[in-house]
């Protein structure tokens, strides 16, 4: 399994009061993880991410709760060594301070919401 590539991320928020098709916000790229910021604030952020088959979001630990929802395909989400296979429409909360990674046995897209408030 390949590790996540260090791609350039688009950090500009999407325009407000405009409808979006969440699946089309990010495109798939061969051998890549692609990210598009939907909204970024001091209290958290929302990001659309596409992951090509065979790629992964490498293991990390965040000091905040993170909610991810699969909007295309399927993904294996590993939280503290326990694997959860998520399919289209499913989501999971990754608890703060938990080691986690996300693997693409097939390409997938997800929305990631990080909540930073409440941890002061």
Protein Blocks (a to p, Z undefined) as FASTA:
>chain_A
ZZdddddddfbdcdehiacdfklmpccdehiacdddfbdcfkbccddddddehiacdddd
dfbdcddddfehjddddeehiacdddehiacdddehiacddddfbccdddddddfehpZZ
